């Protein structure tokens, strides 16, 4: 799943701060812009793990433009980071499912196009379906 992140630019005494607007309380940082972006997926994965362990459904990411309009993010830098939902749980569980071959081919093509594994794609699709309530 791809989450937009807002990055507060560092000054002489502070690091680059990262906020994930779709995930309240999820934040990270880095000494460089690259490090701040690289650290964000781990913070998101930890935040999502907590939510999932609590039996809640994680919020779906909104487009960057929705967040950029917010006054508190004026002047911040934006990026999008990928989080493989299939790797969030501390223990993956192998399952055996049956899907029509045409559907499986479409799943694999869509996963490849978005740079995801089959498991990651299916995990994201399940999270999105559960979030719709």
TIRO-2110 file (N, C-alpha, C; in Angstrom, 1 decimal):
// TIRO-2110
0.9, -1.2, 0.0, N, 1, A
0.0, 0.0, 0.0, CA, 1, A
0.9, 1.2, 0.0, C, 1, A
0.5, 2.3, -0.7, N, 2, A
1.3, 3.5, -0.8, CA, 2, A
0.7, 4.6, 0.0, C, 2, A
1.5, 5.1, 1.0, N, 3, A
1.0, 6.2, 1.9, CA, 3, A
1.8, 7.4, 1.6, C, 3, A
1.1, 8.6, 1.5, N, 4, A
1.8, 9.8, 1.3, CA, 4, A
2.4, 10.2, 2.7, C, 4, A
3.5, 10.8, 2.6, N, 5, A
4.2, 11.3, 3.8, CA, 5, A
4.5, 12.8, 3.7, C, 5, A
4.4, 13.6, 4.7, N, 6, A
4.7, 15.0, 4.8, CA, 6, A
6.0, 15.1, 5.5, C, 6, A
7.0, 15.8, 4.9, N, 7, A
8.3, 16.0, 5.5, CA, 7, A
8.6, 17.4, 5.9, C, 7, A
8.8, 17.7, 7.1, N, 8, A
9.2, 19.0, 7.6, CA, 8, A
10.7, 19.2, 7.4, C, 8, A
11.0, 20.2, 6.6, N, 9, A
12.4, 20.4, 6.3, CA, 9, A
13.3, 20.7, 7.5, C, 9, A
14.5, 20.1, 7.6, N, 10, A
15.4, 20.2, 8.7, CA, 10, A
15.9, 21.7, 8.7, C, 10, A
16.3, 22.1, 9.9, N, 11, A
17.0, 23.3, 10.1, CA, 11, A
18.3, 23.0, 10.8, C, 11, A
19.0, 24.0, 11.2, N, 12, A
20.3, 23.7, 11.8, CA, 12, A
20.3, 22.9, 13.1, C, 12, A
19.2, 22.9, 13.8, N, 13, A
19.1, 22.1, 15.1, CA, 13, A
18.1, 21.0, 15.1, C, 13, A
17.4, 20.8, 14.0, N, 14, A
16.4, 19.7, 14.0, CA, 14, A
16.5, 18.8, 12.7, C, 14, A
16.2, 17.6, 12.9, N, 15, A
16.2, 16.6, 11.8, CA, 15, A
15.0, 16.8, 10.9, C, 15, A
15.0, 16.1, 9.8, N, 16, A
13.8, 16.1, 8.9, CA, 16, A
12.7, 15.3, 9.6, C, 16, A
11.6, 15.9, 9.9, N, 17, A
10.5, 15.2, 10.5, CA, 17, A
9.5, 14.7, 9.5, C, 17, A
9.0, 13.5, 9.8, N, 18, A
8.0, 12.9, 8.8, CA, 18, A
6.7, 12.6, 9.6, C, 18, A
5.6, 13.0, 8.9, N, 19, A
4.3, 12.7, 9.5, CA, 19, A
3.5, 11.9, 8.4, C, 19, A
2.7, 11.0, 8.8, N, 20, A
1.9, 10.2, 7.9, CA, 20, A
0.4, 10.7, 8.2, C, 20, A
-0.1, 11.6, 7.4, N, 21, A
-1.4, 12.3, 7.7, CA, 21, A
-2.5, 11.3, 7.7, C, 21, A
-2.5, 10.2, 7.0, N, 22, A
-3.6, 9.2, 7.1, CA, 22, A
-3.6, 8.4, 8.3, C, 22, A
-2.5, 8.4, 9.1, N, 23, A
-2.3, 7.5, 10.2, CA, 23, A
-2.0, 8.4, 11.4, C, 23, A
-3.0, 8.8, 12.2, N, 24, A
-2.8, 9.7, 13.3, CA, 24, A
-1.8, 9.2, 14.3, C, 24, A
-0.8, 10.0, 14.6, N, 25, A
0.2, 9.7, 15.6, CA, 25, A
1.4, 8.9, 14.9, C, 25, A
1.4, 8.6, 13.7, N, 26, A
2.5, 7.9, 13.0, CA, 26, A
3.5, 9.0, 12.5, C, 26, A
4.7, 8.9, 13.0, N, 27, A
5.7, 9.8, 12.6, CA, 27, A
7.1, 9.2, 12.6, C, 27, A
8.0, 9.8, 11.9, N, 28, A
9.4, 9.3, 11.8, CA, 28, A
10.3, 10.5, 11.6, C, 28, A
11.6, 10.3, 11.4, N, 29, A
12.5, 11.4, 11.1, CA, 29, A
13.8, 10.8, 10.5, C, 29, A
14.6, 11.7, 10.1, N, 30, A
15.9, 11.3, 9.5, CA, 30, A
16.8, 12.5, 9.5, C, 30, A
18.1, 12.3, 9.5, N, 31, A
19.1, 13.4, 9.4, CA, 31, A
19.2, 14.0, 8.0, C, 31, A
18.8, 13.2, 7.0, N, 32, A
18.8, 13.7, 5.7, CA, 32, A
17.4, 13.5, 5.1, C, 32, A
17.1, 14.1, 4.0, N, 33, A
15.8, 13.9, 3.4, CA, 33, A
15.6, 12.4, 2.9, C, 33, A
16.7, 11.9, 2.4, N, 34, A
16.7, 10.5, 1.9, CA, 34, A
16.5, 9.5, 3.1, C, 34, A
17.1, 9.8, 4.2, N, 35, A
17.0, 9.0, 5.4, CA, 35, A
15.6, 9.1, 6.0, C, 35, A
15.0, 10.3, 6.0, N, 36, A
13.7, 10.5, 6.5, CA, 36, A
12.7, 9.7, 5.6, C, 36, A
12.8, 9.7, 4.3, N, 37, A
11.9, 8.9, 3.4, CA, 37, A
12.1, 7.4, 3.7, C, 37, A
13.4, 7.0, 3.8, N, 38, A
13.7, 5.6, 4.0, CA, 38, A
13.2, 5.0, 5.3, C, 38, A
13.1, 5.9, 6.3, N, 39, A
12.6, 5.4, 7.6, CA, 39, A
11.1, 5.4, 7.7, C, 39, A
10.4, 6.0, 6.9, N, 40, A
9.0, 6.1, 7.0, CA, 40, A
8.3, 4.8, 6.9, C, 40, A
8.6, 3.9, 5.9, N, 41, A
7.9, 2.6, 5.8, CA, 41, A
7.9, 1.8, 7.1, C, 41, A
9.0, 1.8, 7.8, N, 42, A
9.1, 1.1, 9.1, CA, 42, A
8.1, 1.7, 10.1, C, 42, A
8.1, 3.0, 10.2, N, 43, A
7.1, 3.6, 11.1, CA, 43, A
5.7, 3.3, 10.8, C, 43, A
5.4, 3.3, 9.5, N, 44, A
4.0, 2.9, 9.0, CA, 44, A
3.7, 1.5, 9.3, C, 44, A
4.7, 0.6, 9.1, N, 45, A
4.4, -0.8, 9.4, CA, 45, A
4.2, -1.1, 10.8, C, 45, A
4.9, -0.4, 11.7, N, 46, A
4.7, -0.6, 13.1, CA, 46, A
3.4, 0.0, 13.5, C, 46, A
3.0, 1.1, 13.0, N, 47, A
1.7, 1.7, 13.3, CA, 47, A
0.6, 0.8, 12.9, C, 47, A
0.7, 0.3, 11.6, N, 48, A
-0.4, -0.6, 11.1, CA, 48, A
-0.4, -1.9, 11.9, C, 48, A
0.7, -2.4, 12.3, N, 49, A
0.8, -3.7, 13.2, CA, 49, A
0.0, -3.5, 14.4, C, 49, A
0.2, -2.3, 15.1, N, 50, A
-0.6, -2.0, 16.3, CA, 50, A
-2.1, -2.0, 16.1, C, 50, A
-2.5, -1.4, 15.0, N, 51, A
-3.9, -1.3, 14.7, CA, 51, A
-4.5, -2.7, 14.4, C, 51, A
-3.8, -3.4, 13.6, N, 52, A
-4.2, -4.8, 13.2, CA, 52, A
-4.3, -5.7, 14.5, C, 52, A
-3.3, -5.6, 15.3, N, 53, A
-3.3, -6.4, 16.6, CA, 53, A
-4.5, -6.0, 17.5, C, 53, A
-4.9, -4.7, 17.4, N, 54, A
-6.0, -4.3, 18.2, CA, 54, A
-7.4, -4.6, 17.6, C, 54, A
-7.3, -5.3, 16.4, N, 55, A
-8.5, -5.7, 15.8, CA, 55, A
-9.2, -4.6, 15.0, C, 55, A
-8.5, -3.5, 14.7, N, 56, A
-9.1, -2.4, 14.0, CA, 56, A
-8.7, -2.5, 12.5, C, 56, A
-9.3, -1.7, 11.7, N, 57, A
-9.0, -1.6, 10.3, CA, 57, A
-8.2, -0.3, 10.1, C, 57, A
-7.1, -0.4, 9.4, N, 58, A
-6.3, 0.7, 9.1, CA, 58, A
-7.0, 1.6, 8.1, C, 58, A
-6.8, 2.9, 8.2, N, 59, A
-7.4, 3.9, 7.3, CA, 59, A
-6.7, 3.7, 5.9, C, 59, A
-7.4, 3.9, 4.9, N, 60, A
-6.9, 3.9, 3.5, CA, 60, A
-6.2, 5.2, 3.3, C, 60, A
-5.1, 5.2, 2.5, N, 61, A
-4.4, 6.4, 2.1, CA, 61, A
-5.2, 7.3, 1.2, C, 61, A
-5.1, 8.6, 1.4, N, 62, A
-5.8, 9.5, 0.6, CA, 62, A
-4.7, 10.1, -0.4, C, 62, A
-5.2, 10.7, -1.5, N, 63, A
-4.2, 11.4, -2.4, CA, 63, A
-3.5, 12.5, -1.7, C, 63, A
-2.2, 12.8, -2.1, N, 64, A
-1.4, 13.8, -1.5, CA, 64, A
-2.2, 15.2, -1.6, C, 64, A
-2.9, 15.4, -2.7, N, 65, A
-3.5, 16.7, -2.8, CA, 65, A
-4.5, 17.0, -1.7, C, 65, A
-5.1, 16.0, -1.2, N, 66, A
-6.1, 16.2, -0.1, CA, 66, A
-5.4, 16.8, 1.1, C, 66, A
-4.2, 16.3, 1.4, N, 67, A
-3.4, 16.7, 2.6, CA, 67, A
-2.7, 18.0, 2.3, C, 67, A
-2.2, 18.2, 1.1, N, 68, A
-1.4, 19.5, 0.8, CA, 68, A
-2.3, 20.7, 1.1, C, 68, A
-3.6, 20.6, 1.0, N, 69, A
-4.4, 21.7, 1.2, CA, 69, A
-4.5, 22.1, 2.7, C, 69, A
-4.1, 21.3, 3.6, N, 70, A
-4.2, 21.6, 5.0, CA, 70, A
-3.1, 22.6, 5.4, C, 70, A
-3.5, 23.6, 6.1, N, 71, A
-2.7, 24.7, 6.6, CA, 71, A
-1.4, 24.2, 7.3, C, 71, A
-1.6, 23.2, 8.2, N, 72, A
-0.4, 22.8, 9.0, CA, 72, A
0.7, 22.2, 8.2, C, 72, A
0.5, 21.9, 6.9, N, 73, A
1.5, 21.3, 6.1, CA, 73, A
2.1, 22.3, 5.0, C, 73, A
1.8, 23.5, 5.2, N, 74, A
2.3, 24.5, 4.3, CA, 74, A
3.8, 24.6, 4.3, C, 74, A
4.4, 24.4, 3.1, N, 75, A
5.9, 24.5, 3.0, CA, 75, A
6.6, 23.1, 3.3, C, 75, A
5.8, 22.1, 3.5, N, 76, A
6.4, 20.8, 3.8, CA, 76, A
6.7, 20.1, 2.4, C, 76, A
7.6, 19.1, 2.4, N, 77, A
7.9, 18.3, 1.2, CA, 77, A
7.1, 17.1, 1.3, C, 77, A
6.6, 16.6, 0.1, N, 78, A
5.8, 15.4, 0.0, CA, 78, A
6.5, 14.3, -0.7, C, 78, A
6.2, 13.0, -0.3, N, 79, A
6.6, 11.8, -0.9, CA, 79, A
5.6, 10.7, -0.7, C, 79, A
5.7, 9.7, -1.4, N, 80, A
4.9, 8.5, -1.2, CA, 80, A
5.8, 7.3, -1.0, C, 80, A
5.4, 6.6, 0.1, N, 81, A
6.3, 5.4, 0.4, CA, 81, A
5.4, 4.1, 0.3, C, 81, A
6.0, 3.1, -0.1, N, 82, A
5.4, 1.8, -0.3, CA, 82, A
5.6, 0.9, 1.0, C, 82, A
4.5, 0.3, 1.4, N, 83, A
4.5, -0.6, 2.6, CA, 83, A
3.9, -1.9, 2.1, C, 83, A
4.7, -3.0, 2.2, N, 84, A
4.2, -4.3, 1.8, CA, 84, A
3.4, -4.9, 3.0, C, 84, A
2.1, -4.9, 2.8, N, 85, A
1.2, -5.3, 3.9, CA, 85, A
1.4, -6.8, 4.3, C, 85, A
1.9, -7.6, 3.3, N, 86, A
2.1, -9.0, 3.6, CA, 86, A
3.2, -9.2, 4.6, C, 86, A
4.0, -8.2, 4.8, N, 87, A
5.2, -8.3, 5.7, CA, 87, A
4.9, -7.7, 7.1, C, 87, A
3.8, -7.1, 7.3, N, 88, A
3.5, -6.4, 8.5, CA, 88, A
3.4, -7.3, 9.7, C, 88, A
2.7, -8.4, 9.6, N, 89, A
2.4, -9.2, 10.7, CA, 89, A
3.8, -9.9, 11.1, C, 89, A
3.9, -10.1, 12.4, N, 90, A
5.2, -10.7, 12.9, CA, 90, A
5.3, -12.2, 12.4, C, 90, A
4.1, -12.8, 12.1, N, 91, A
4.2, -14.1, 11.6, CA, 91, A
3.2, -14.3, 10.4, C, 91, A
3.8, -14.6, 9.3, N, 92, A
3.0, -14.8, 8.1, CA, 92, A
2.4, -16.2, 8.2, C, 92, A
1.2, -16.3, 7.7, N, 93, A
0.5, -17.6, 7.6, CA, 93, A
0.3, -18.0, 6.2, C, 93, A
0.7, -19.1, 5.9, N, 94, A
0.6, -19.7, 4.5, CA, 94, A
-0.9, -20.2, 4.4, C, 94, A
-1.5, -19.9, 3.3, N, 95, A
-2.9, -20.4, 3.1, CA, 95, A
-3.0, -21.0, 1.8, C, 95, A
-3.9, -21.9, 1.6, N, 96, A
-4.1, -22.5, 0.3, CA, 96, A
-5.5, -22.0, -0.2, C, 96, A
-5.5, -21.3, -1.3, N, 97, A
-6.8, -20.8, -1.8, CA, 97, A
-6.9, -21.2, -3.3, C, 97, A
-8.1, -21.2, -3.8, N, 98, A
-8.3, -21.6, -5.2, CA, 98, A
-9.0, -20.4, -5.8, C, 98, A
-8.4, -20.0, -7.0, N, 99, A
-8.9, -18.9, -7.7, CA, 99, A
-9.0, -19.3, -9.2, C, 99, A
-10.0, -18.8, -9.9, N, 100, A
-10.0, -19.1, -11.4, CA, 100, A
-8.7, -18.6, -12.0, C, 100, A
-8.1, -19.3, -13.0, N, 101, A
-6.8, -19.0, -13.5, CA, 101, A
-6.8, -17.6, -14.2, C, 101, A
-8.0, -17.2, -14.8, N, 102, A
-8.0, -15.9, -15.4, CA, 102, A
-7.9, -14.8, -14.4, C, 102, A
-8.6, -15.0, -13.3, N, 103, A
-8.5, -14.0, -12.2, CA, 103, A
-7.1, -14.0, -11.6, C, 103, A
-6.5, -15.1, -11.4, N, 104, A
-5.1, -15.1, -10.9, CA, 104, A
-4.2, -14.4, -11.8, C, 104, A
-4.3, -14.6, -13.1, N, 105, A
-3.5, -13.9, -14.1, CA, 105, A
-3.7, -12.4, -14.0, C, 105, A
-4.9, -11.9, -13.8, N, 106, A
-5.2, -10.5, -13.6, CA, 106, A
-4.6, -10.0, -12.3, C, 106, A
-4.7, -10.8, -11.3, N, 107, A
-4.1, -10.4, -10.0, CA, 107, A
-2.6, -10.2, -10.2, C, 107, A
-1.9, -11.2, -10.8, N, 108, A
-0.5, -11.2, -11.0, CA, 108, A
-0.1, -10.0, -11.8, C, 108, A
-0.8, -9.7, -12.9, N, 109, A
-0.5, -8.6, -13.8, CA, 109, A
-0.6, -7.2, -13.0, C, 109, A
-1.7, -7.1, -12.2, N, 110, A
-1.9, -5.9, -11.5, CA, 110, A
-0.9, -5.7, -10.4, C, 110, A
-0.5, -6.8, -9.7, N, 111, A
0.5, -6.7, -8.7, CA, 111, A
1.8, -6.3, -9.3, C, 111, A
2.2, -6.9, -10.4, N, 112, A
3.5, -6.6, -11.1, CA, 112, A
3.5, -5.1, -11.5, C, 112, A
2.4, -4.7, -12.1, N, 113, A
2.3, -3.3, -12.5, CA, 113, A
2.5, -2.3, -11.4, C, 113, A
2.0, -2.6, -10.2, N, 114, A
2.1, -1.7, -9.1, CA, 114, A
3.4, -2.0, -8.2, C, 114, A
4.2, -3.0, -8.7, N, 115, A
5.4, -3.3, -8.0, CA, 115, A
5.2, -4.1, -6.7, C, 115, A
4.2, -4.9, -6.6, N, 116, A
3.9, -5.6, -5.4, CA, 116, A
4.0, -7.1, -5.7, C, 116, A
4.2, -7.9, -4.6, N, 117, A
4.1, -9.3, -4.7, CA, 117, A
2.6, -9.7, -4.8, C, 117, A
2.4, -10.9, -5.2, N, 118, A
1.0, -11.4, -5.2, CA, 118, A
0.4, -11.4, -3.8, C, 118, A
1.2, -11.8, -2.8, N, 119, A
0.7, -11.7, -1.4, CA, 119, A
0.4, -10.3, -0.9, C, 119, A
1.4, -9.4, -1.3, N, 120, A
1.2, -8.0, -0.9, CA, 120, A
-0.1, -7.4, -1.5, C, 120, A
-0.3, -7.7, -2.8, N, 121, A
-1.5, -7.2, -3.5, CA, 121, A
-2.7, -7.7, -2.9, C, 121, A
-2.8, -9.0, -2.6, N, 122, A
-4.0, -9.6, -2.0, CA, 122, A
-4.2, -9.1, -0.6, C, 122, A
-3.1, -8.9, 0.2, N, 123, A
-3.2, -8.3, 1.5, CA, 123, A
-3.8, -6.9, 1.5, C, 123, A
-3.3, -6.1, 0.5, N, 124, A
-3.8, -4.7, 0.3, CA, 124, A
-5.3, -4.7, -0.1, C, 124, A
-5.6, -5.6, -1.0, N, 125, A
-7.0, -5.6, -1.5, CA, 125, A
-7.9, -6.0, -0.3, C, 125, A
-7.5, -6.9, 0.5, N, 126, A
-8.3, -7.3, 1.7, CA, 126, A
-8.4, -6.2, 2.7, C, 126, A
-7.3, -5.5, 2.9, N, 127, A
-7.4, -4.3, 3.8, CA, 127, A
-8.3, -3.3, 3.3, C, 127, A
-8.3, -3.0, 2.0, N, 128, A
-9.1, -2.0, 1.4, CA, 128, A
-10.6, -2.4, 1.5, C, 128, A
-10.9, -3.7, 1.2, N, 129, A
-12.2, -4.2, 1.3, CA, 129, A
-12.8, -4.1, 2.8, C, 129, A
-11.9, -4.4, 3.7, N, 130, A
-12.3, -4.4, 5.1, CA, 130, A
-12.5, -2.9, 5.6, C, 130, A
-11.8, -2.0, 5.0, N, 131, A
-11.9, -0.6, 5.4, CA, 131, A
-13.2, 0.0, 4.9, C, 131, A
-13.8, -0.5, 3.9, N, 132, A
-15.0, 0.0, 3.3, CA, 132, A
-16.2, -0.1, 4.2, C, 132, A
-16.2, -1.1, 5.1, N, 133, A
-17.2, -1.4, 6.0, CA, 133, A
-18.6, -1.2, 5.4, C, 133, A
END
